[in-house]
Amino acid sequence: MTTTPIALSLAYAPIPDEVAALARATLLDGFGHQLRVERNQAPCRSCLRISKEPEDLILLSYQPLPDTNPYAEIGPIFIHAHECESYRSREFPADFLARELVVRAYDLDGRIADAVVAPPGEAKSAAASFLANDRIAEVHVRHHSYTCFAFKVVRA
């Protein structure tokens, strides 16, 4: 996929700090699921860093959209078991650059408006192209095969 770069300032949003704090403090997620710490290699949806070796992580359920329609799906995500610094950069998360990713655009009603499978290095451009359309509210970046939520892309 080749896309034309769009001059648009983007922000990359991990899961809310409150979601991670609740899971770490109570070992429960927002849906009442009992959680546990496990050794694994996975992307943390708070700091947006991908484990290079097994780390203590918590697997929890997360819903990235408000529960207003059937597109408000709930899915599994990992976070570090210890507090980590929430991602706050305006740069595309470096650990995700070399990955093939699903990039999904959601409209103002929270419905899927479009999606692409972006080859490595193309997800930022795909997100910018979607967000150039005023009818697109946010873009979700997801794992290409499991389609687990990774992070949101919004206009800065």
N, C-alpha and C positions, 0 to 999 in steps of 0.2 A: 504494500500500500504506500503510495507516495502522495503526500498532502502538501499543500502550499502553506508555509508558516504564516500565521496570522499575528499581527502586532496587538496582543491582548495581554494584560497583566493578570496572572493566575496565582491562586493560593491553593495549597495542598493541605487538606484537612484530615487529620487522623480521627479516631473515635474520640468522643468527648472525654475529658479528664475524669468527670464524675462516674462514667461507666467503668473505666479502669479502676478507679479508687474503690468503688463498691465491690467489684469482683475480688480485688486483693484483700480488702478488709474483712469481708464476710464469707468468701468462697461461695457466693451465690451470684447469679446474674440477674438482670432485670426481669427475668421470666420465672424466677424461683428455682432454677436448676442448681443442684448441688455440684460444685466444681472441685477440682483438685489440681495440685501442682504436679506437673509431669516433665520429664526430661525429653526434649524434642528439638528439632531444627525447623523453624518456621518463621514467617514474618510477624513481627510484633506490630499490631495495629495502633499502637500509641506512639512509639518512637520511629516507626516505619523503617526499622532496621531488620534485615534478614539474618537469622543465626548462621554463623559459619561452622559452628559445632553445637552439639546438644547443650541446651540451657534449660533452666527452670522456667516453664511457661504455664499459663492457665488457658484452657480452652473454654470459651463461653459462647453463648448465643448473643447475636447482635442484630438489631433492626435499624439500618441506616436511614430509612424514610419514616415519616409519621404514619401511623396506622390509619390511613384514610381511604385506601383502595387495595385491590389485590396485588399491586406491584410493591407493596410494603413488605417484602419478604424478610424472613428471619433466617440467619445462617450462622455457621460456626466461624469463629475467629480466634486467634491466639494473641495474648499479651504477655509481657514479661511478668513473672511472679513478683519480682521486686519493682519498686517504683523506678521508672525511667523517665527521661525528659521527653515530653510530648513534642512531636515534630512541629516546628514553627517556621521553616524556611520557605521562601518563595521560589526555590529551585525544586525541580522534579526530584523525588527521593532517589538518591544515587543507587541504592541497592535494587531498585526496580528497573533501572535503565536497560539492563541486558536481558530482560524477560519479555516473552510474548505475553501480551495482556489483553483482556477484554475491556473495552472502553464503551460505557453505556451512558447515553444522554437521557436525562429526565426532564419533562416539560414542567410548566408552572403548576400543573395539577398532580404532579408526582407520578406520571405515567411514562413508560419507556417510549421515547420519541425516535431513537435510532441507536445503533450499536455497531462496533467494528471489532475485529480481532486485529490488534496492532502488532506488527513485528517488533523485535527489539529496537529500542530507540525512537519509535514512532508514536507512542502513547501521548506524549505531551502535545504534539502537533494535532493529533486526532481530537484531544480534549479541547484545544484552542479553537479548532474548526467548529466543533459543536457549540461551544460557548459564544461564538461570534453571532449566533442566532439568538435574538432577544427572547424567543419563546422557550429557550432551554434554561432551566433554573440551576441545574448542577449536573456534574458528570461523575460517575462512579468508575473507579478502576478496580478490576477484579482479576483473580487468577484465571489463566486461560483454560485449564481443564476442569478444575473443581468449581470454578466461578465464585469462589469465596470473595467477599468484599475485602478490599485492601485499603482504600482511602477515597475521599471525595476530591474533586477539582472544582473550584468556584472562581468567579471573577474576583480579583483582589480589590 
